[in-house]
């Protein structure tokens, strides 16, 4: 990445600064970025792109305003599960295709094309699974924070319980990340 970008400048293109939606997306994203960066610092052997992690973690949920989630002041028309690919479209339009992949691939522990089709999810039919280590790390860090209990980190047991309803593959992916990133 040659040129520095300010994620808050991009967020403010789509959210009214000072609104509840802006406050929620920024606070949640800062929590995710801080967690991802803290984990990355513990793994210098992974040679992770710290600047990219910081930026992409701040922008991973940029698409939530287009979804119907009034509890977080989002009054769009799309189902909430669509926020990842909708945010990815925004990031591509902004000229950040690598950041777009984080948006698109962070929902749950990622969603395969097969899962999209089997569950009749309102998503484009292609794999949306985190691939790069940075994508995986941001997706992992995101699982520790909700947008309704800002600043409160979830314990791993609660995350696993929540993910278990989406099947073994989802849970196994998270458990792999626990070992990879936390040594647990």
C-alpha positions as CSV (number, residue, x, y, z in Angstrom):
1,X,0.0,0.0,0.0
2,X,1.7,3.1,-1.2
3,X,-0.5,5.9,0.0
4,X,-1.8,6.3,3.6
5,X,-5.5,6.5,4.1
6,X,-7.6,7.6,7.0
7,X,-10.4,5.2,7.7
8,X,-12.4,7.8,9.5
9,X,-12.4,10.0,6.4
10,X,-14.0,7.1,4.5
11,X,-16.4,6.3,7.2
12,X,-17.6,9.9,7.4
13,X,-18.4,9.7,3.6
14,X,-21.2,7.3,4.5
15,X,-22.2,8.1,8.1
16,X,-23.3,11.3,9.8
17,X,-20.4,12.1,12.2
18,X,-21.9,12.2,15.7
19,X,-24.8,9.9,14.8
20,X,-25.4,6.8,16.9
21,X,-24.6,4.7,13.8
22,X,-21.2,6.5,13.4
23,X,-20.4,6.2,17.0
24,X,-21.2,2.5,17.1
25,X,-19.3,1.5,13.9
26,X,-16.2,3.5,15.0
27,X,-16.2,2.2,18.6
28,X,-16.7,-1.4,17.5
29,X,-14.1,-1.1,14.8
30,X,-11.6,0.4,17.1
31,X,-12.1,-2.5,19.5
32,X,-11.6,-5.0,16.6
33,X,-8.5,-3.1,15.3
34,X,-6.9,-2.9,18.8
35,X,-7.4,-6.7,19.4
36,X,-6.1,-7.6,15.9
37,X,-3.1,-5.3,16.3
38,X,-2.3,-6.7,19.8
39,X,-2.4,-10.2,18.5
40,X,-0.3,-9.3,15.4
41,X,2.4,-7.8,17.7
42,X,2.6,-11.1,19.5
43,X,3.4,-12.8,16.2
44,X,6.3,-11.1,14.5
45,X,7.1,-14.4,12.8
46,X,3.9,-14.0,10.7
47,X,5.2,-10.7,9.2
48,X,1.7,-9.2,9.1
49,X,0.9,-5.9,7.5
50,X,0.2,-3.8,10.6
51,X,-0.9,-0.7,8.7
52,X,-3.3,-2.7,6.6
53,X,-4.7,-4.5,9.7
54,X,-5.3,-1.1,11.3
55,X,-7.1,0.3,8.3
56,X,-9.1,-2.8,7.2
57,X,-10.3,-3.5,10.8
58,X,-11.6,0.0,11.0
59,X,-13.5,-0.4,7.7
60,X,-14.7,-4.0,8.0
61,X,-18.2,-3.0,8.9
62,X,-18.6,0.1,6.8
63,X,-21.6,-1.5,5.0
64,X,-23.9,-1.8,8.1
65,X,-25.7,1.5,7.4
66,X,-27.3,-0.1,4.3
67,X,-28.9,-2.8,6.5
68,X,-32.0,-3.0,8.5
69,X,-30.6,-3.0,12.1
70,X,-32.4,-0.3,14.0
71,X,-30.9,-1.4,17.3
72,X,-27.6,0.0,16.0
73,X,-29.2,3.0,14.2
74,X,-29.0,1.4,10.8
75,X,-32.1,1.9,8.7
76,X,-31.2,0.4,5.3
77,X,-33.2,-2.2,3.4
78,X,-30.8,-5.1,3.2
79,X,-30.6,-8.0,5.6
80,X,-27.8,-7.6,8.1
81,X,-25.9,-10.5,6.7
82,X,-25.4,-8.5,3.5
83,X,-23.3,-5.8,5.2
84,X,-20.0,-7.5,4.3
85,X,-20.5,-7.7,0.6
86,X,-22.2,-4.3,0.5
87,X,-19.3,-2.8,2.3
88,X,-16.9,-4.5,-0.1
89,X,-18.7,-2.8,-3.0
90,X,-18.1,0.6,-1.3
91,X,-14.5,-0.1,-0.7
92,X,-13.9,-1.2,-4.3
93,X,-15.6,2.1,-5.4
94,X,-13.3,4.0,-3.0
95,X,-10.3,2.3,-4.7
96,X,-9.4,-0.2,-1.9
97,X,-9.9,-3.7,-3.3
98,X,-7.7,-5.4,-0.7
99,X,-9.8,-3.8,2.1
100,X,-12.9,-4.8,0.3
101,X,-11.9,-8.5,0.7
102,X,-11.9,-8.0,4.5
103,X,-15.4,-6.5,4.4
104,X,-16.7,-9.3,2.2
105,X,-15.0,-12.2,4.1
106,X,-15.4,-11.3,7.8
107,X,-19.0,-12.4,8.4
108,X,-19.1,-15.3,10.9
109,X,-15.8,-17.1,10.2
110,X,-16.4,-16.6,6.6
111,X,-19.2,-18.2,4.4
112,X,-18.6,-20.7,1.6
113,X,-20.6,-20.6,-1.6
114,X,-22.1,-24.0,-0.6
115,X,-23.3,-22.5,2.7
116,X,-24.8,-19.5,0.9
117,X,-26.7,-21.8,-1.5
118,X,-27.8,-24.4,1.1
119,X,-29.1,-21.8,3.5
120,X,-30.6,-19.6,0.8
121,X,-28.7,-16.6,2.1
122,X,-29.3,-13.3,0.2
123,X,-25.6,-13.2,-0.8
124,X,-23.8,-13.4,-4.1
125,X,-23.0,-17.0,-4.9
126,X,-19.2,-17.3,-4.3
127,X,-16.9,-18.1,-1.5
128,X,-16.6,-15.4,1.1
129,X,-13.9,-17.0,3.3
130,X,-11.0,-15.1,4.7
131,X,-7.8,-16.2,3.0
132,X,-4.8,-13.9,3.8
133,X,-3.5,-14.0,7.4
134,X,-4.6,-10.4,7.8
135,X,-8.2,-11.3,6.7
136,X,-8.3,-14.2,9.1
137,X,-6.9,-12.2,12.0
138,X,-9.5,-9.4,11.5
139,X,-12.3,-11.9,11.2
140,X,-11.1,-13.6,14.4
141,X,-10.8,-10.3,16.3
142,X,-14.2,-9.3,15.2
143,X,-15.8,-12.3,17.0
144,X,-14.8,-10.9,20.4
145,X,-17.0,-7.7,20.1
146,X,-20.6,-7.0,19.4
147,X,-22.1,-3.7,18.3
148,X,-24.7,-3.7,21.0
149,X,-22.3,-4.1,24.0
150,X,-19.5,-1.7,22.9
151,X,-16.1,-2.1,24.6
152,X,-17.0,-5.4,26.2
153,X,-14.9,-8.4,25.1
154,X,-16.7,-11.7,24.8
155,X,-15.1,-14.8,26.4
156,X,-14.1,-17.5,24.0
157,X,-16.7,-19.9,25.4
158,X,-19.5,-17.5,24.5
159,X,-18.1,-17.0,21.0
160,X,-18.0,-20.7,20.5
161,X,-21.5,-21.2,21.7
162,X,-22.8,-18.5,19.3
163,X,-20.8,-19.9,16.4
164,X,-21.9,-23.5,17.1
165,X,-25.4,-22.9,15.7
166,X,-23.8,-22.3,12.2
167,X,-22.2,-25.8,12.1
168,X,-19.0,-27.7,12.8
169,X,-17.0,-26.0,10.0
170,X,-17.6,-22.6,11.4
171,X,-16.7,-23.7,14.9
172,X,-13.6,-25.6,13.7
173,X,-12.4,-22.5,11.8
174,X,-12.7,-20.4,15.0
175,X,-10.9,-23.1,17.1
176,X,-8.1,-23.2,14.5
177,X,-7.7,-19.4,14.9
178,X,-7.6,-19.8,18.7
179,X,-4.7,-22.1,18.3
180,X,-3.0,-20.1,15.6
181,X,-3.4,-16.6,17.1
182,X,-3.7,-17.3,20.9
183,X,-2.0,-20.6,21.3
184,X,-5.2,-22.1,22.9
